[in-house]
Amino acid sequence: MKEISVRELKAKVDNKEDFQLIDVREQNEKDFADIGGELIPLNTIPHNVDKINKNKEVIVYCRSGGRSGQVVHFLESKHGFQNVFNLKGGILAWAKEVDKSVPTY
């Protein structure tokens, strides 16, 4: 599974690179702490594969990296995606290393 660090993601955001950022947490988690990803909760991924871009880099995140890792594995193994990356450490790592104003839970 390919991973990207929060510092690498921050550089992509700062450089205004073209990629898709997907949040696989639940709505209440996104409401509490948000870094701007498109919400597609883990349990809805199989029904929303068509919303995931196969033509540009896709970065998937959750709270700590576990659920997003499951999504990356699912997309690679079941749907042939080769452009999907797991955000290592998830939003917790983002809050610790990039933006301390993001609340943790």
Kinemage of the C-alpha trace (Angstrom):
@kinemage 1
@onewidth
@group {chain A} dominant
@subgroup {mainchain}
@vectorlist {calphas} color= white
{ca met a 1} P 0.000 0.000 0.000
{ca lys a 2} L 1.293 3.432 -0.945
{ca glu a 3} L 1.320 6.074 1.768
{ca ile a 4} L 1.892 9.796 1.919
{ca ser a 5} L 2.939 11.791 4.972
{ca val a 6} L 0.998 14.769 6.273
{ca arg a 7} L 3.952 17.002 5.403
{ca glu a 8} L 3.852 15.751 1.803
{ca leu a 9} L 0.097 16.432 1.705
{ca lys a 10} L 0.642 19.944 3.088
{ca ala a 11} L 3.184 20.612 0.331
{ca lys a 12} L 0.663 19.460 -2.300
{ca val a 13} L -1.997 21.762 -0.828
{ca asp a 14} L 0.428 24.699 -0.663
{ca asn a 15} L 1.528 24.079 -4.270
{ca lys a 16} L -2.131 23.869 -5.383
{ca glu a 17} L -1.518 20.472 -6.972
{ca asp a 18} L -4.460 18.721 -8.612
{ca phe a 19} L -5.474 15.689 -6.543
{ca gln a 20} L -8.554 14.234 -4.899
{ca leu a 21} L -8.690 14.193 -1.087
{ca ile a 22} L -11.182 11.732 0.401
{ca asp a 23} L -12.291 11.573 4.037
{ca val a 24} L -13.633 8.097 4.928
{ca arg a 25} L -14.733 8.998 8.469
{ca glu a 26} L -18.350 9.538 9.521
{ca gln a 27} L -20.177 12.869 9.179
{ca asn a 28} L -19.978 13.610 12.924
{ca glu a 29} L -16.192 13.123 12.819
{ca lys a 30} L -15.874 15.495 9.845
{ca asp a 31} L -18.075 18.038 11.657
{ca phe a 32} L -15.695 17.898 14.643
{ca ala a 33} L -12.374 18.055 12.756
{ca asp a 34} L -12.074 18.807 9.051
{ca ile a 35} L -9.117 19.275 6.712
{ca gly a 36} L -11.201 19.708 3.578
{ca gly a 37} L -11.576 16.235 2.114
{ca glu a 38} L -14.623 15.008 0.238
{ca leu a 39} L -16.674 12.873 2.631
{ca ile a 40} L -17.257 9.277 1.478
{ca pro a 41} L -17.670 7.230 4.682
{ca leu a 42} L -15.944 3.841 4.789
{ca asn a 43} L -19.167 1.823 4.695
{ca thr a 44} L -20.328 3.664 1.547
{ca ile a 45} L -17.124 3.235 -0.488
{ca pro a 46} L -18.293 0.104 -2.382
{ca his a 47} L -21.340 2.058 -3.627
{ca asn a 48} L -19.321 5.174 -4.485
{ca val a 49} L -16.300 3.830 -6.362
{ca asp a 50} L -17.446 5.864 -9.380
{ca lys a 51} L -16.808 9.076 -7.372
{ca ile a 52} L -13.114 8.220 -7.032
{ca asn a 53} L -10.903 9.561 -9.789
{ca lys a 54} L -8.725 7.046 -11.625
{ca asn a 55} L -6.891 9.738 -13.582
{ca lys a 56} L -5.238 11.764 -10.842
{ca glu a 57} L -3.659 11.173 -7.465
{ca val a 58} L -6.155 10.241 -4.752
{ca ile a 59} L -5.294 10.652 -1.055
{ca val a 60} L -7.539 8.898 1.451
{ca tyr a 61} L -7.616 9.703 5.167
{ca cys a 62} L -9.425 8.916 8.400
{ca arg a 63} L -8.674 9.562 12.079
{ca ser a 64} L -5.436 7.571 12.365
{ca gly a 65} L -4.900 5.761 9.045
{ca gly a 66} L -6.575 2.393 9.685
{ca arg a 67} L -9.885 2.842 7.877
{ca ser a 68} L -8.271 4.741 5.036
{ca gly a 69} L -5.744 1.918 4.696
{ca gln a 70} L -8.636 -0.521 4.294
{ca val a 71} L -10.092 1.691 1.557
{ca val a 72} L -6.768 1.925 -0.288
{ca his a 73} L -6.374 -1.860 -0.146
{ca phe a 74} L -9.982 -2.371 -1.359
{ca leu a 75} L -9.579 0.050 -4.270
{ca glu a 76} L -6.263 -1.488 -5.323
{ca ser a 77} L -7.247 -5.138 -4.982
{ca lys a 78} L -10.898 -5.068 -6.091
{ca his a 79} L -10.976 -2.185 -8.563
{ca gly a 80} L -7.444 -1.947 -9.951
{ca phe a 81} L -6.650 1.558 -8.712
{ca gln a 82} L -2.947 2.405 -8.864
{ca asn a 83} L -3.183 6.096 -7.974
{ca val a 84} L -4.455 5.843 -4.377
{ca phe a 85} L -2.446 6.782 -1.279
{ca asn a 86} L -3.167 6.379 2.425
{ca leu a 87} L -2.505 9.452 4.592
{ca lys a 88} L -0.085 8.057 7.151
{ca gly a 89} L -1.316 8.822 10.670
{ca gly a 90} L -4.542 10.378 9.437
{ca ile a 91} L -6.042 13.559 10.808
{ca leu a 92} L -4.310 12.950 14.149
{ca ala a 93} L -0.909 13.304 12.453
{ca trp a 94} L -2.159 16.368 10.566
{ca ala a 95} L -3.229 18.001 13.847
{ca lys a 96} L 0.093 17.145 15.519
{ca glu a 97} L 2.527 17.992 12.699
{ca val a 98} L 0.808 20.493 10.398
{ca asp a 99} L -2.105 22.371 11.992
{ca lys a 100} L -2.413 22.312 15.753
{ca ser a 101} L -5.764 24.145 15.537
{ca val a 102} L -7.430 20.970 14.211
{ca pro a 103} L -9.105 19.300 17.197
{ca thr a 104} L -8.260 15.695 18.024
{ca tyr a 105} L -10.480 12.986 19.450
